[in-house]
Amino acid sequence: MTVPYYPWTVWIWAGLDPVLIGLALYLGWTASQFGKVFIAAIIALAVSVLVSWAIGTVGIPWPAPVSHDGPTFFPVRTVAALLWAILGFSARRLVRRGA
């Protein structure tokens, strides 16, 4: 059995899931302490995977689908969720500092 090969563009789309980005940025923005950013990233990861799975099950084209026979790229999604949440948290701190 050979290991399947996925081009790097597929890996990038997993980190650029629109639900993941929106939710991680929002939850990171609303986090009052840096430790809550990790919780925000976990929630964003879980919700984005469930939404991607539901959209893929219905048959609607999605940039980063999740299916039983396709790749899920959980490591990429996890790192991306954490980075987007940190970005949201940092953006809010910068906005508050400037105001």
Short mmCIF file of the C-alpha atoms (twelve columns), coordinates in Angstrom:
data_MODEL
# 
_entry.id   MODEL 
# 
loop_
_atom_site.group_PDB 
_atom_site.id 
_atom_site.type_symbol 
_atom_site.label_atom_id 
_atom_site.label_alt_id 
_atom_site.label_comp_id 
_atom_site.label_asym_id 
_atom_site.label_seq_id 
_atom_site.Cartn_x 
_atom_site.Cartn_y 
_atom_site.Cartn_z 
_atom_site.pdbx_PDB_model_num 
ATOM 1  C CA . MET A 1  0.000   0.000  0.000  1 
ATOM 2  C CA . THR A 2  1.461   3.340  -1.017 1 
ATOM 3  C CA . VAL A 3  1.038   6.583  0.822  1 
ATOM 4  C CA . PRO A 4  -1.186  9.013  -1.107 1 
ATOM 5  C CA . TYR A 5  0.415   12.203 -2.376 1 
ATOM 6  C CA . TYR A 6  -1.350  15.536 -2.041 1 
ATOM 7  C CA . PRO A 7  0.045   18.680 -3.657 1 
ATOM 8  C CA . TRP A 8  1.055   21.553 -1.386 1 
ATOM 9  C CA . THR A 9  -1.900  23.629 -2.580 1 
ATOM 10 C CA . VAL A 10 -4.269  21.161 -0.900 1 
ATOM 11 C CA . TRP A 11 -2.330  21.556 2.335  1 
ATOM 12 C CA . ILE A 12 -2.565  25.358 2.119  1 
ATOM 13 C CA . TRP A 13 -6.341  25.265 1.540  1 
ATOM 14 C CA . ALA A 14 -6.729  23.322 4.781  1 
ATOM 15 C CA . GLY A 15 -5.272  26.280 6.681  1 
ATOM 16 C CA . LEU A 16 -7.299  28.811 4.698  1 
ATOM 17 C CA . ASP A 17 -10.704 27.359 5.491  1 
ATOM 18 C CA . PRO A 18 -13.040 30.388 5.668  1 
ATOM 19 C CA . VAL A 19 -14.955 29.073 8.694  1 
ATOM 20 C CA . LEU A 20 -11.699 28.386 10.507 1 
ATOM 21 C CA . ILE A 21 -10.357 31.860 9.751  1 
ATOM 22 C CA . GLY A 22 -13.521 33.726 10.692 1 
ATOM 23 C CA . LEU A 23 -14.171 31.847 13.896 1 
ATOM 24 C CA . ALA A 24 -10.552 31.819 15.071 1 
ATOM 25 C CA . LEU A 25 -10.182 35.555 14.431 1 
ATOM 26 C CA . TYR A 26 -13.443 36.342 16.219 1 
ATOM 27 C CA . LEU A 27 -12.740 34.129 19.219 1 
ATOM 28 C CA . GLY A 28 -9.151  35.364 19.404 1 
ATOM 29 C CA . TRP A 29 -10.445 38.934 19.310 1 
ATOM 30 C CA . THR A 30 -12.840 38.280 22.182 1 
ATOM 31 C CA . ALA A 31 -10.262 36.444 24.335 1 
ATOM 32 C CA . SER A 32 -9.425  38.510 27.412 1 
ATOM 33 C CA . GLN A 33 -6.227  36.599 28.249 1 
ATOM 34 C CA . PHE A 34 -3.605  34.947 26.089 1 
ATOM 35 C CA . GLY A 35 -4.330  31.508 27.574 1 
ATOM 36 C CA . LYS A 36 -7.859  31.694 26.187 1 
ATOM 37 C CA . VAL A 37 -6.419  31.874 22.674 1 
ATOM 38 C CA . PHE A 38 -5.686  28.148 22.858 1 
ATOM 39 C CA . ILE A 39 -9.293  27.427 23.784 1 
ATOM 40 C CA . ALA A 40 -10.424 29.679 20.930 1 
ATOM 41 C CA . ALA A 41 -8.212  27.739 18.513 1 
ATOM 42 C CA . ILE A 42 -9.585  24.370 19.660 1 
ATOM 43 C CA . ILE A 43 -13.182 25.559 19.296 1 
ATOM 44 C CA . ALA A 44 -12.474 27.079 15.867 1 
ATOM 45 C CA . LEU A 45 -10.816 23.838 14.744 1 
ATOM 46 C CA . ALA A 46 -13.707 21.660 15.911 1 
ATOM 47 C CA . VAL A 47 -16.431 23.852 14.417 1 
ATOM 48 C CA . SER A 48 -14.615 24.297 11.104 1 
ATOM 49 C CA . VAL A 49 -14.094 20.550 10.721 1 
ATOM 50 C CA . LEU A 50 -17.766 19.869 11.478 1 
ATOM 51 C CA . VAL A 51 -18.937 22.561 9.039  1 
ATOM 52 C CA . SER A 52 -16.538 21.339 6.344  1 
ATOM 53 C CA . TRP A 53 -17.744 17.781 6.861  1 
ATOM 54 C CA . ALA A 54 -21.408 18.838 6.687  1 
ATOM 55 C CA . ILE A 55 -20.865 20.864 3.530  1 
ATOM 56 C CA . GLY A 56 -18.917 18.014 1.947  1 
ATOM 57 C CA . THR A 57 -21.628 15.522 2.868  1 
ATOM 58 C CA . VAL A 58 -24.267 17.633 1.159  1 
ATOM 59 C CA . GLY A 59 -22.077 17.799 -1.944 1 
ATOM 60 C CA . ILE A 60 -21.394 21.524 -2.071 1 
ATOM 61 C CA . PRO A 61 -17.883 22.353 -3.333 1 
ATOM 62 C CA . TRP A 62 -15.688 23.606 -0.491 1 
ATOM 63 C CA . PRO A 63 -12.052 24.741 -0.553 1 
ATOM 64 C CA . ALA A 64 -11.033 22.444 2.310  1 
ATOM 65 C CA . PRO A 65 -13.449 19.495 2.400  1 
ATOM 66 C CA . VAL A 66 -13.446 16.824 5.079  1 
ATOM 67 C CA . SER A 67 -14.678 13.378 4.115  1 
ATOM 68 C CA . HIS A 68 -14.287 9.795  5.241  1 
ATOM 69 C CA . ASP A 69 -12.043 8.915  2.305  1 
ATOM 70 C CA . GLY A 70 -10.173 12.204 1.872  1 
ATOM 71 C CA . PRO A 71 -7.432  13.919 3.806  1 
ATOM 72 C CA . THR A 72 -8.328  15.928 6.894  1 
ATOM 73 C CA . PHE A 73 -4.967  17.648 7.482  1 
ATOM 74 C CA . PHE A 74 -5.570  18.041 11.211 1 
ATOM 75 C CA . PRO A 75 -2.002  19.218 11.930 1 
ATOM 76 C CA . VAL A 76 -2.295  21.997 9.337  1 
ATOM 77 C CA . ARG A 77 -5.733  23.003 10.557 1 
ATOM 78 C CA . THR A 78 -4.588  23.009 14.199 1 
ATOM 79 C CA . VAL A 79 -1.571  25.222 13.566 1 
ATOM 80 C CA . ALA A 80 -3.642  27.520 11.340 1 
ATOM 81 C CA . ALA A 81 -6.379  27.836 13.980 1 
ATOM 82 C CA . LEU A 82 -3.814  28.775 16.606 1 
ATOM 83 C CA . LEU A 83 -2.125  31.322 14.325 1 
ATOM 84 C CA . TRP A 84 -5.431  32.936 13.301 1 
ATOM 85 C CA . ALA A 85 -6.562  33.138 16.947 1 
ATOM 86 C CA . ILE A 86 -3.245  34.719 17.964 1 
ATOM 87 C CA . LEU A 87 -3.630  37.191 15.118 1 
ATOM 88 C CA . GLY A 88 -7.117  38.143 16.321 1 
ATOM 89 C CA . PHE A 89 -5.922  38.486 19.914 1 
ATOM 90 C CA . SER A 90 -2.940  40.607 18.861 1 
ATOM 91 C CA . ALA A 91 -5.054  42.808 16.598 1 
ATOM 92 C CA . ARG A 92 -7.406  43.650 19.443 1 
ATOM 93 C CA . ARG A 93 -4.521  44.490 21.747 1 
ATOM 94 C CA . LEU A 94 -3.045  46.782 19.088 1 
ATOM 95 C CA . VAL A 95 -6.389  48.493 18.489 1 
ATOM 96 C CA . ARG A 96 -6.941  49.023 22.211 1 
ATOM 97 C CA . ARG A 97 -3.419  50.357 22.689 1 
ATOM 98 C CA . GLY A 98 -3.876  52.899 19.874 1 
ATOM 99 C CA . ALA A 99 -7.263  54.131 21.113 1 
# 
